[in-house]
Amino acid sequence: MLSITRAARTPALARAVRGLSATAIHRDQQPPRDNAHESTTHFGFKTVPSDMKESLVRGVFSSVASSYDVMNDAMSMGVHRLWKDHFIRKMAPQPGAKLLDVAGGTGDITQRFLEYQDRVNGDSTSSVHMLDINPEMLAEGERRFADSAWVRDGRIAFTVGNAEHLESIADETFDAYSIAFGIRNCTRPDQVVREAYRVLKPGGRFMCLEFSRVENPVLAAIYDFHSFNVIPRLGEAIAGDRASYEYLVESIRKFPPQNEFAQIIRDAGFTTIGKGYENLIFGTVAIHTGYKF
């Protein structure tokens, strides 16, 4: 099992988030920094130095790890389970497939992948390498599978790691790569996709399930009301953490729309079929697929 040191909980995180300017981190009076530290990115609706985002995101997920699955059910009224079921059916993995489940967290995708292999393919040789940058999220996944035959048979491995830098994984290792509701939290999604291309075998498949853009203006207004008014209150009531769920809602709005992200996937070297994605529930979420040929 992982040795986990619990990060600062919600009050510290909320103070850190409130300490950021609504539009920028003001550094006018700070000593000059080298160019590598001058680049900025978004953390929700806030602008932060690029080298700060990773630790801020880690703080969010350290805070919500123990209530993450319950909150997913509450926020989506359980519909996230249907999205993930469809995601695996669309993947349709072959017997013996090796999956890299990035931002694997509490193990929803890993469980569905292995259940599909067992039930549909009658396969006991496929395996999953779960990777997550947050050790507390990964520990929740380890607890889920602790007594499973999959772990006893060596079909699940757990690694704390950064999706942007998969140095421990050799080129052309995996048959499939999944990342569900995780890539929008990465500092450089384009680098994540390039690393996915590198570690996939020829013929391998990149699949991403992520919140996206609702184009219908009436439905978008309803979606925004639920996102900005209901979800943070649920976070406060269920997880005792409003600030983290405000960030998560804002991060959805900052992620590129479907067509732009599909182009990022093609720019990394993948081939897409048609527009490269499938919208679910009017674009609330989208499944993006790229093939390494």
Secondary structure, 3 states (H helix, E strand, C coil): CCCCCCCCCHHHHHHHHHCCCCCCCCCCCCCCCCHHHCCEEEECCEEEEHHHHHHHHHHHHHHHHHHHHHHHHHHHCCHHHHHHHHHHHHHCCCCCCEEEEECCCCCHHHHHHHHHHHHCCCCCCCEEEEEECCHHHHHHHHHHHCCCHHHHCCCEEEEECECCECCCCCCCCEEEEEEECCHHHCCCHHHHHHHHHHHEEEEEEEEEEEECCCCCHHHHHHHHHHHHHHHHHHHHHHHCCHHHHHHHHHHHHHCCCHHHHHHHHHHCCCECCCCCEEEEHHHCEEEEEEECC
